[in-house]
Amino acid sequence: MPLGTFAALISLMVTASDVTAQGVNLAWNSCLPEGGGSSATYSCASNTGVNTFWVSAVPSRAHANFVGVDVYIDIHADADQLPDWWQVYNSGVCRAAALSVSFDFTTAPNDICLNPWDGVPSGGITAYQTSSTFITVPSGQPNDARLKAAAAMSTTSSIAAWQEYYCASFTIRNTLTTGTDACGGCNTPVCIAINQLSLADLDGTFELLTQPLQRSIITWQGTLSNCGTLAPQNTTWGQIETLYH
C-alpha cells in the first residue's frame, strides 16, 4: 500500500472513531486525553532516562465482571533491519532488559482516563516477536516486531461503556544507547501502533477493540510517513486465560 494511501486510511479511521466512540488510543508520556503526545524524539546521547507510551481504550459495552486485558503492539522501523536498539526483550539480544510493562494505575491522574482495576493485576510481556524469534513477527519483515502483553486479576471489577480506561503503560529504558557497548539504531525513525486490544470477563468472553479513537499510531524520531503498513491480526482469550488460572 502506498504511504499516502496508508496515511489517508488512518485519517479516515480516526474520523470514523469520532462517530462510534469506541476503540483504542496510544500516546507518549500519559493517556492521550490527559495530554499524551504523538511523537518522541531523543538525542541518543545518554544511557539514562526512560520513554513511556500509554495504551487506553473505550469499550462499547459495560463489563460487570472484568478480569483482564490483552494488547498487541506493532513496531515498524524505517530501516532494512530492526535496529539493535529496538532488540529490547528476548534473551541474548543487545538490549534484553530495556523493555517493561506496567498495569498499575493507582497513582495515575484518573482525570479523564480511569483505572479499570480494583487493585493491581498480575501480568507482563508475553512475547516480543521479530524475524529472528522462534515464532516470528506476523508480517515476516526483518524491520518489524510485535509486542504482546497481558494482565489479569483473581477478583473482578466493573467498567462502564463509553468511558476511557488505562490499559497498559510500556517503558523503554535508554540503557546501552551510547559508549563502547552501545546498541546502534536509537536515531532510526520507528512507528508504534496498537494492533488490537481485548477486554476480558470472568466467563471467558471478551470485547475485541481494533478501531482507533483519536490516535492509535505514535512515532519515535520520525513522522507518520515512515509507518508503512501495520496489518491487524485477530486475537483470542489466549494469554489472559493463562495468567488468570
N, C-alpha and C positions, 0 to 999 in steps of 0.2 A: 504494500500500500504506500503510495507517495506520501511524504511527510506533510505536505499541505492538506491532503485529504484526511490524514490522521488528525491533524490539528482541528480541522473543521468538524470532524466527528466528535471529538472531545467537547467542543463548544456546543454542539447540538445536544449532547448527552447532559451537559450541565444545565442548559435551558430546560430540557425535559424534566430534570430533577426538581426544578422550582415548582412544577405543577403537582408532582406526585408527593413531594416532601418526605420521601423515604430513601435510604441509601447510606453511603459511606463518605467520610471526609478524611483527608490526610493533610498534615501541616507540620512545619518545623516549630519546635520550642513550646507549643501549647496546643490545646484543642482549637481547631480552626475558628469557630465563632468567638472564642475568647482571645483572639489576636494572633493565632498561628500563621506563620509565613509560608510562601510558596517556593522559596529558593534559599539555599545556603551557600555561602562562599567562605573559603578558609585559605589562609596564606600558606599553609603546609610548612610552616617554619618552626613548629614546636611539637613536642611529644606529649604535651599536657592538654587537658581540656577534653570536653565531650560535645557531641552533636546528637540531639534527641528529636525524633519525629513521633507524632501522636496520631493514633487511629481512633476515630469516633464513628458512631452510627446512629441512625434514626430508624427504629422498627416501624412496620406498618400495622402491627397488632400488639396488644398487651401480652406480656409473658408473666403469668401469675406464679410460675414455678421455674424461674430462670436459674440455670446452674452453670452454664459455660459459654465460652466464646472460642472460635477457631478462625484464624486470619491467615490469608495468603498474601504475600507481598512480592511483586516482581521488580527486579533490578536490571537495568539496561545501560551498559557503558558505551560511550561514544569512542570505541576503540576496537581493534581486531580481536582482542582477548580481554576477559575480565581482569582488571589490574590486580597486582598483588595486594595493593592497599585495601581492596574490596574482598579479599580472601580472609574473612573475618570470623570464621566459626569452626570449620572442620579441623580435625586433628592433623597436625603436620603442615598446615598452611602457614603463610607468612605472618598473619595477624590473628591467630586462632582464638585469642581471648578478648578480641576487641568489640564484640557484639553481645548485647544483653537485652532482655525484655522485662518490663515490669507491668503488673496488673494491679498494683496498689495505688489507689487514688484517694486514700484517706486524707492526704494533705493537699490535694488538687483544689483549685479555686471553687469549683462547683457553682459558678456564676450562671453559665448558660448550659454547658455540658454537665451531666450529673454522674455520680458514682453508681454503677449498677449493682455493686456487690454489698451484701450485708456482712462485711468483714473483708478479709484478704484471701483470695483464692490461691490454690496451688497451680503452678503452670510454668511454662518456659518455652524455649525454642525447641521445636520438634524436628526441624530439618533446615538445612541450607544447601539447596541443590545447585550444582554447577555442571559444566560439561565434563568435569573430572570425577564427580561423585558416582557411587555405585548405582544409585537411582539418579539419572541425570536430570538437569533442568528440562521442563517440558518442551521448551522451544528448540532445544538441541543446539542452540547457538553458543559459541565459545565466549561471547561478551555478555551473556545473561546469567542471572541467578534467580532462584526462587527461595524466599524465606517463609517458613511456616512456624506459627506459634499457636499455643492453645493454653487455656486455663479453665479450671472448674472448681466448684465448692461442694462440700458434702451437705450443706444446707442450702435451701432455695431462697431467692429474693423475688420481689415483684417489680417489673419495669413496665412503663406505660407506652402506648402507641404515640408516635409523633413527637417524642421527646428525644433529644440528642444525649447520648451516653458516651463516656470514656470507654474505650475497649482495650487499648494496649499502648504502651509507650516504649519505643526502641531506642537504645543508646549505643552510639558508635564512639568508642574512645580513640584518641589521637596517638596512641602508642605506636612506636616504630614508624613515624612519619618522616623523621629526618635523622641524620647521623650515619655512622658507618653500617649499621644494621637496618637501615630504612627499607621499607617495602614500597616500591615505586607505584605511582599512579594516583596519588592524592589529588593532583590537579586535573585529572581526567573528568570531563563532564559526565554525569550519571543521572538517569531518571529513575525514580522510585514510584511505584504505583500499587494501589490496592487492587488485587485481582478479585478477591471475594472475601466475605466475612459471614460467619454463621453465628446466630444466637440460639443456644440450645436450651431445651426444657427437660425437666426431670423424667418425663415419659419417653424420651428419646427423639421427640420431634424437634425440628429446628426451623428457623427462618433464615433463608439464604439471601444476602444482600450483595449485589454487584454494581448497582447503579450509582454513579457519582451524585453527590449533593452539590456543594459549591466547588469542591476540588478533590480529585482522587489521585492526582499525579503531582509530585514535587520534584525539584531538581537540586543537584549538587554541582556546583561550579559550571552551571550552564543554563540553557533555556529549553522550552518545550520542543524546539526544532530538532533537538537531539534524541527525542524519545522513541523514534521508530515505531514498531508495532508491539504492543504488550497484550498478547492474546489471553482471554479468560479461559478458565477450566473449571468444570463442576467439582463440587466437594461432597463429602458425606459427613456423618457424625464423627467418624474417624478418631482423630487424636483426642478429642474431648472425652469420648467414652473411655478411652484407655486411662486418661488421667482421673476420671471420676470414680471408676471401680477400684 
